[in-house]
Amino acid sequence: MAALRRRRSRPDASSREHESLEERLDRELIDVPAAVVCALCDDPDCTGCEHEQSRSGVVAIIAWERPLAPVMTRLWSTARMTTRDAESFFEALPDGPVMPALRFAAICELLAASSMLALLIPVAAVVAPGWLTHVVMDPAARSLALRVIVAGLPGFAALLVLAHAAHGLSIDRGATKQGAQSRKTRALRFGLYACGWDLVGGPLGAILVAIKEGVRFAADALHAGTSVPGIASRAFIRGCYRLEGRAATLALRSAWVGAAVATIFAALLIFAALIALVLV
C-alpha cells in the first residue's frame, strides 16, 4: 500500500466558502495523512506485502494471544470463536508462535477430558453402583483408579492434542501436493487452535454456552463437532493456501488420511505408556 504524498496548500475559510462542489471533493480526496504505512512491514511504499498473514492483508489478533485479559476469558473467547465463527476465524488465522497455541490446546483438552470424566462418574453410579462403591471403599482398587485418572487424563488430552496437530500438518502436506506453498507453522497453529472444538463441544462447554447464550445455542455447540471440522478446514485451506474447488477437496482428502494414520500411531504409543505406568 503506497502512501499518497501529493502536497497541496490548505485553503483558508473564506476561499472554502466560494469553492465549487467539484473543488471541495477534490480537496477532500487529496488531503490525506502524509504517512500511510503497511500494517505488516511498516514500509510506506509497500504495494502488496510479502509478509501478508491473512487473505485480506489484515492480521487477525487471536483473543488467547492478547496478554491483558484474564486467562479463562481469553481461553473461552478463543474456543467459542473456533466453533461459532469457525469459517472466518480459521480463514484469517495468522502466522505466529507455536507455544501459545500449544498451551491453549493443552488447557482445552485437559478441561474437556476432565468434564467427560465428571460426567461418567454419575453415570457409573446409576449403571454400576456396586462396582463404584467397591472402587471407593477398597484401598487397592481406589489406588489403581487414582493412578489411572492421574495418568489417563493428561495422556488422553495429549492424544487429542497430537491428533489435532497431525490434522493440521496433514493439511499442509495435502495442500503442497496441490501446488501450494508449504505453511507448516500456520498449519500446526490451525491444528492446535482446533482443540477449542473439543472444549466447546464437550459437557463443560455445553454448560457454559447454556449459561452465557441460552439452551438452544448449547444444543448447537454439542452438534458442532459434525460440521465444524470440515467448514474450518476448507476455510483454512482457502485462506492460507489459496486453494478452492477440486484442489481443496483433494488436499482435504489427503489430510484426513494422514491425520488418521498419525492419530492411530500416537494412540498406540500413549496407550503403551499408560499401561507401563499403571503396572509399575
C-alpha positions, 0 to 999 in steps of 0.5 A: 500500500503506497502512501499518497504524498501529493502536497497541496496548500490548505485553503483558508475559510473564506476561499472554502466558502466560494469553492465549487462542489467539484473543488471541495471533493477534490480537496477532500480526496487529496488531503490525506495523512502524509504517512500511510504505512503497511500494517505488516512491514511498516514500509510506506511504499509497500504495494502488496506485502510479502509478509501478508498473514491473512487473505485480506492483508489484515492480521487477525489478533487471536483473543488467547494471544492478547496478554491483558485479559484474564486467562479463562476469558481469553481461553473461552473467547478463543474456543467459542470463536473456533466453533461459532465463527469457525469459517472466518476465524480459521480463514484469517488465522495468522502466522505466529508462535507455536507455544501459545497455541500449544498451551491453549490446546493443552488447557482445552483438552485437559478441561474437556477430558476432565468434564467427560470424566465428571460426567461418567462418574454419575453415570457409573453410579446409576449403571454400576453402583456396586462396582463404584462403591467397591472402587471407593471403599477398597484401598487397592482398587481406589489406588489403581483408579487414582493412578489411572485418572492421574495418568489417563487424563493428561495422556488422553488430552495429549492424544487429542492434542497430537491428533489435532496437530497431525490434522493440521500438518496433514493439511499442509502436506495435502495442500503442497501436493496441490501446488501450494506453498508449504505453511507448516507453522500456520498449519500446526497453529490451525491444528492446535487452535482446533482443540477449542472444538473439543472444549466447546463441544464437550459437557463443560462447554455445553454448560457454559454456552447454556449459561452465557447464550441460552439452551438452544445455542448449547444444543448447537455447540454439542452438534458442532463437532459434525460440521465444524471440522470440515467448514474450518478446514476448507476455510483454512485451506482457502485462506492460507493456501489459496486453494478452492474447488477440486484442489481443496477437496483433494488436499482435504482428502489427503489430510484426513488420511494422514491425520488418521494414520498419525492419530492411530500411531500416537494412540498406540504409543500413549496407550503403551505408556499408560499401561507401563505406568499403571503396572509399575 
